[in-house]
Amino acid sequence: MNNVRFSLILLCSFLMTCVLSTHGQTRSRAKRTSAGTKTSSQSSAVFDNLVKVADEARIAGRLDEAIEAYTRAVQNRPKWPDGWWYLGALYYEKDLYPQARDAFNKLVVLEPKRGPAWAMLGLCQFQTREYEPAVTAFQRGYVLGLDGNKELYTVVRYHAVLLYIRSGQFEVAFDVLRELQTDNPKIVEAFGLIMLRMPLFPTEIPAERREEVLLAGQAGASMAAQRRDDARKAFQDLVGRYPDDPNVHYSFGVFMMHQDVDLAVKEFLRALELNAQHQPAMVQLAFEYLKRREYETALPLAEKSVALAPRMYPARNVLGRVLLELGQTARAITELEEGIRLAPESFEMHFALARAYARAGRKAEADRENEIFKKLQEKYNQQIGAGQSENATSTTTAKPDPAKKN
């Protein structure tokens, strides 16, 4: 699916060099452990020669030869993690995604705490259309860390966003995408899909809706970057040009929630007039009634919103919080735990669950959720403060060069 790939030009430098510091150690350890017998020494010599041939072929750009030599090397020494890394990277370069996936699968079994390996596994699974495993791999890579590589970070987060959009988890997608804060056309396009709540990949956008998606994307990107004047102008243009689209009114209402709550409510109600089953508008109205302490009014809206879209974590959030205020603590915990399963990176979900655990007298679990909340909030604040826009680079489809080194 080259149509949804970011440029990986710089990424390949990372793929090919991040193991160089450990490669020599791997071979020297092999020599030390094999020094005991003649047979072991011969085996080590064969392995070292295969690695030498593979490295030379890779650097010279003879990819098929390099793949053959690395394959023989890992057959000789199946627990050599760097060999699986190189094989995965080379197969990925050649668009042989099933083979690349299998190599990175071997690697994460050998080194389950290697974040970049999980990230590359997710990218391979994305290309083989194994979308749910890809999301899991992306999340593991993100949690474990990507060794500070900005290119890999951007590629992984962007692809994760596409999968969240496709599965209808637009709020999760927005939270991840706003970390990038960029006007890159690919990012703007993704924001447009989020604003209009279209569960599609970018290349699946109908031609007759592309202009609307791009305008909505400009509004969403400005909203994420907190450029309020630009966002308001874009939303007003959007509403004026597409007055019968309920998702246009809904997204404008979300934007206005912290500026003019009465106008926001008006937009949510307009969305419901256009579509009586507009679940996100129900969620927003339920949150507003929760804020006003009108819990009995909020409850049916929250319950219906969960019934309509059980995978939408804000619906679980508001329902759990309303139930907690109504004294239905056990049921509240169930809803909030499910919300965290859907959105493990949402610090708001962890904060709400911590309150529910505390209300239930489950102190240890409340303390645990509070710690997770603090860490996620700090991480988010650091990402926003650092200006993650620098992470988004080219959006061309140029291929990585496995022979290239920093």
C-alpha positions in Angstrom: 0.0 0.0 0.0 2.5 2.6 -1.2 -0.2 5.2 -1.4 -0.2 5.6 2.4 3.5 5.4 3.1 5.6 8.2 4.3 9.1 8.7 2.9 11.5 6.4 4.7 14.7 7.8 3.3 16.2 8.8 6.6 14.6 5.8 8.3 16.7 3.3 6.5 19.9 5.0 7.9 18.5 4.2 11.3 17.6 0.7 10.3 21.0 -0.1 9.0 23.1 1.6 11.7 21.3 1.2 15.0 22.7 -2.3 15.4 26.3 -1.5 14.3 27.3 -0.7 17.9 26.2 -4.1 19.0 27.2 -6.1 16.0 30.9 -6.3 16.9 30.0 -7.2 20.5 27.8 -10.0 19.2 30.6 -11.5 17.2 33.2 -11.0 19.8 30.9 -12.7 22.4 30.4 -15.5 19.9 34.2 -15.9 19.6 34.7 -15.9 23.4 32.0 -18.5 24.0 33.2 -20.7 21.1 36.8 -20.8 22.0 36.5 -24.1 23.9 36.5 -26.5 21.0 37.7 -26.9 17.5 34.2 -27.5 16.2 32.9 -24.4 17.8 35.8 -22.4 16.4 35.0 -23.7 12.9 31.4 -22.9 13.3 32.2 -19.4 14.5 34.6 -18.9 11.5 31.7 -19.9 9.1 29.4 -17.5 10.8 31.9 -14.7 10.7 32.5 -15.2 7.1 28.8 -15.2 6.3 28.4 -12.0 8.2 31.3 -10.4 6.3 29.9 -11.4 3.0 26.4 -10.1 4.0 27.7 -6.8 5.3 29.8 -6.2 2.1 26.8 -7.0 -0.1 24.5 -4.8 1.8 26.8 -1.8 1.8 27.4 -2.3 -2.0 23.6 -2.4 -2.6 23.6 -6.0 -3.7 20.4 -6.7 -1.7 19.6 -10.2 -3.0 23.1 -11.4 -2.2 22.9 -9.7 1.2 19.6 -11.4 2.0 21.0 -14.8 1.0 24.1 -14.4 3.2 22.1 -13.0 6.2 19.6 -15.9 5.9 22.4 -18.4 6.0 23.9 -16.6 9.0 20.7 -16.8 11.0 20.3 -20.4 10.1 23.8 -20.9 11.5 22.9 -18.8 14.5 19.1 -18.5 15.0 19.4 -16.3 18.1 21.5 -13.6 16.4 19.1 -10.6 16.7 21.1 -8.2 14.5 20.8 -10.7 11.6 17.0 -10.7 11.9 17.0 -6.9 12.0 19.1 -6.7 8.8 16.9 -9.3 7.1 13.7 -7.4 8.0 15.1 -4.1 6.8 16.3 -5.6 3.5 13.0 -7.4 2.8 11.1 -4.2 3.7 13.3 -2.3 1.2 12.3 -4.8 -1.5 8.6 -4.6 -0.7 8.7 -8.2 0.5 6.5 -7.4 3.5 5.5 -10.9 4.6 9.2 -11.9 4.7 10.1 -8.7 6.5 7.2 -9.3 9.0 8.5 -12.8 9.7 12.0 -11.5 10.3 10.9 -8.8 12.8 8.6 -11.3 14.5 11.7 -13.4 15.1 13.5 -10.4 16.5 10.8 -9.3 19.0 10.7 -12.8 20.3 14.5 -12.7 20.9 14.4 -9.1 22.2 10.9 -8.2 23.4 11.9 -4.8 24.8 13.4 -3.5 21.5 11.0 -0.8 20.7 12.2 -0.1 17.1 11.7 -3.7 16.2 8.1 -3.6 17.3 7.6 -0.4 15.3 9.0 -2.0 12.1 6.9 -5.1 12.8 3.9 -2.9 12.9 4.8 -1.2 9.6 5.2 -4.6 7.9 1.8 -5.7 9.3 0.3 -2.5 8.0 1.5 -3.4 4.5 0.2 -7.0 4.8 -3.2 -5.6 6.0 -3.0 -7.2 9.4 -4.3 -4.1 10.9 -5.2 -5.1 14.5 -1.8 -6.7 15.1 -0.2 -3.6 13.6 -1.9 -1.3 16.1 -0.7 -3.5 19.0 2.9 -3.5 17.6 2.8 0.3 17.2 1.6 0.7 20.8 4.4 -1.5 22.1 7.0 0.3 20.1 5.7 3.6 21.4 5.7 2.6 25.0 9.2 1.0 24.8 10.6 3.9 23.0 12.2 4.4 19.5 15.7 5.3 20.5 15.0 9.0 19.9 14.7 8.4 16.1 12.3 11.2 14.9 11.8 9.8 11.4 10.7 6.4 12.7 8.5 8.1 15.3 6.7 10.1 12.7 6.3 7.2 10.3 4.9 5.0 13.1 2.6 7.6 14.6 1.2 8.5 11.2 0.4 4.9 10.3 -1.1 4.4 13.7 -3.4 7.4 13.0 -4.5 5.9 9.7 -5.5 2.7 11.4 -7.3 4.5 14.2 -9.2 6.5 11.5 -10.1 3.3 9.6 -11.5 1.7 12.7 -13.6 4.8 13.6 -11.5 5.8 16.6 -11.4 9.4 15.5 -10.7 10.9 19.0 -7.7 8.6 19.5 -6.5 9.5 16.0 -6.8 13.2 16.7 -4.9 12.9 20.0 -2.0 11.1 18.3 -2.0 13.3 15.2 -1.9 16.6 17.1 1.5 15.5 18.5 2.9 16.2 15.0 1.3 19.6 14.6 2.2 20.2 11.0 0.7 21.6 7.8 2.2 18.7 5.8 -0.4 17.9 3.2 -0.6 14.2 4.3 -1.3 15.3 7.9 -3.9 17.9 6.8 -5.6 15.2 4.8 -5.7 12.9 7.8 -7.1 15.7 10.0 -9.9 16.1 7.3 -10.9 12.5 7.6 -11.0 12.9 11.4 -13.1 16.1 11.3 -15.6 14.5 8.9 -15.5 11.2 10.7 -14.8 9.2 7.5 -13.3 5.7 8.3 -11.2 5.6 5.1 -7.6 5.6 4.0 -6.7 8.8 2.2 -6.7 7.2 -1.2 -10.3 6.0 -0.6 -11.6 9.5 -0.4 -14.3 10.0 -3.1 -13.3 12.6 -5.6 -16.4 14.6 -5.0 -15.6 15.0 -1.3 -11.8 15.7 -1.5 -12.3 19.5 -1.4 -14.4 19.2 1.7 -11.9 16.9 3.3 -9.0 19.3 2.7 -10.9 22.3 4.0 -11.9 20.3 7.1 -8.3 19.2 7.4 -7.1 22.8 7.5 -9.6 23.5 10.3 -8.5 20.4 12.2 -4.8 21.1 11.8 -5.2 24.7 13.0 -7.3 23.5 15.9 -4.7 21.0 16.9 -1.9 23.7 16.7 -4.1 26.1 18.7 -4.3 28.6 15.9 -7.7 29.6 17.0 -8.3 32.5 14.5 -7.3 30.3 11.6 -9.3 27.4 12.8 -12.5 29.5 13.4 -12.2 31.0 9.9 -11.8 27.5 8.3 -14.7 26.1 10.3 -17.0 29.0 9.4 -16.0 28.5 5.7 -16.7 24.8 6.1 -20.1 25.3 7.7 -21.1 27.9 5.0 -20.1 25.6 2.2 -21.4 22.3 3.6 -24.4 23.2 5.8 -26.1 19.8 5.5 -23.2 17.7 6.7 -23.8 16.8 10.4 -20.1 16.1 11.0 -19.2 19.6 9.9 -21.5 21.0 12.6 -20.3 18.5 15.1 -16.6 19.3 14.6 -17.3 23.1 14.7 -19.1 22.5 18.0 -16.1 20.6 19.4 -13.9 23.5 18.5 -16.2 26.0 20.1 -16.6 24.2 23.4 -13.9 26.2 25.2 -14.8 29.5 23.6 -18.6 29.7 23.3 -20.4 26.7 24.9 -23.8 27.9 23.9 -22.8 28.0 20.3 -21.2 24.6 20.6 -24.4 23.1 22.0 -26.3 24.7 19.2 -24.0 23.0 16.7 -24.4 19.6 18.4 -28.2 20.0 18.4 -28.0 20.9 14.7 -26.0 17.7 14.0 -28.7 15.7 15.8 -31.4 17.4 13.7 -29.5 16.3 10.5 -28.8 12.8 11.9 -30.8 11.6 14.9 -28.3 8.8 15.5 -25.3 11.1 15.6 -23.5 9.4 18.4 -20.6 11.9 18.9 -23.0 14.8 19.3 -24.8 12.7 22.1 -21.4 12.3 23.8 -20.6 16.0 23.8 -24.1 16.9 25.1 -23.7 14.2 27.8 -20.3 15.8 28.8 -22.0 19.2 29.0 -24.8 17.9 31.2 -22.2 16.1 33.4 -20.4 19.5 33.8 -23.7 21.1 34.8 -24.4 18.2 37.2 -27.5 17.2 35.4 -26.7 13.6 35.7 -30.1 12.1 35.1 -30.3 14.1 31.8 -26.8 13.0 30.8 -27.3 9.3 31.6 -29.6 8.3 28.7 -27.4 10.2 26.2 -24.3 8.5 27.5 -25.9 5.0 27.5 -27.2 5.4 24.0 -23.9 6.7 22.7 -22.1 3.6 24.1 -24.7 1.3 22.5 -24.3 3.0 19.2 -20.5 3.1 19.2 -19.0 0.7 21.9 -15.4 1.3 20.6 -15.5 5.1 21.1 -13.6 5.7 24.3 -15.0 9.2 25.1 -18.4 7.5 25.3 -17.1 5.1 27.9 -15.5 8.0 29.7 -18.6 10.1 30.1 -20.8 7.1 30.9 -18.4 5.9 33.6 -18.2 9.3 35.1 -22.0 9.9 35.1 -22.5 6.5 36.7 -19.9 7.3 39.3 -21.8 10.5 40.2 -25.0 8.5 40.4 -23.4 6.1 42.9 -23.2 3.2 40.5 -19.5 2.6 41.2 -19.1 -1.0 40.1 -20.7 -0.3 36.7 -18.7 2.9 36.4 -15.4 1.0 36.8 -16.5 -1.5 34.2 -17.1 1.2 31.6 -13.8 3.1 32.5 -11.7 -0.1 32.3 -13.1 -0.8 28.9 -12.3 2.8 27.9 -8.7 2.3 28.8 -8.5 -0.9 26.9 -9.7 1.1 23.8 -7.3 4.0 24.5 -4.4 3.0 26.7 -2.6 6.3 26.0 -5.4 8.5 27.2 -4.4 10.2 30.4 -8.0 11.4 30.9 -9.2 7.8 31.0 -6.6 6.8 33.6 -7.5 9.8 35.7 -11.2 8.9 35.6 -10.5 5.3 36.5 -8.3 6.4 39.4 -11.2 8.4 40.9 -13.5 5.4 40.5 -11.1 3.0 42.2 -10.7 5.5 45.0 -14.4 5.8 45.4 -14.6 2.0 45.6 -11.9 1.9 48.3 -9.4 0.1 46.0 -6.4 2.2 47.0 -3.6 0.3 45.4 -5.3 0.3 42.0 -6.2 4.0 42.3 -2.6 4.8 43.1 -1.4 2.8 40.1 -3.8 4.6 37.7 -2.8 8.0 39.2 0.9 7.2 38.4 0.0 6.2 34.9 -2.0 9.3 34.5 0.9 11.5 35.6 3.4 9.8 33.4 1.1 10.0 30.3 0.2 13.6 31.0 3.9 14.6 31.4 4.8 12.8 28.2 2.1 14.5 26.3 3.1 17.9 27.7 6.7 17.3 26.7 5.7 16.3 23.2 3.5 19.4 22.7 6.2 21.6 24.2 8.9 20.2 22.1 7.0 21.0 18.9 6.7 17.7 17.3 6.1 19.3 13.9 9.8 18.9 13.2 9.2 15.1 13.1 7.2 15.3 9.9 9.3 15.4 6.8 8.7 14.4 3.2 5.6 12.6 2.0 7.1 11.2 -1.2 7.2 7.5 -1.8 11.0 7.2 -2.2 12.4 3.9 -0.9 14.9 3.6 1.9 18.5 2.6 0.9 19.7 -0.3 3.0 23.3 0.4 2.0 23.2 3.9 3.3 24.9 4.6 6.6 25.2 7.7 8.8 
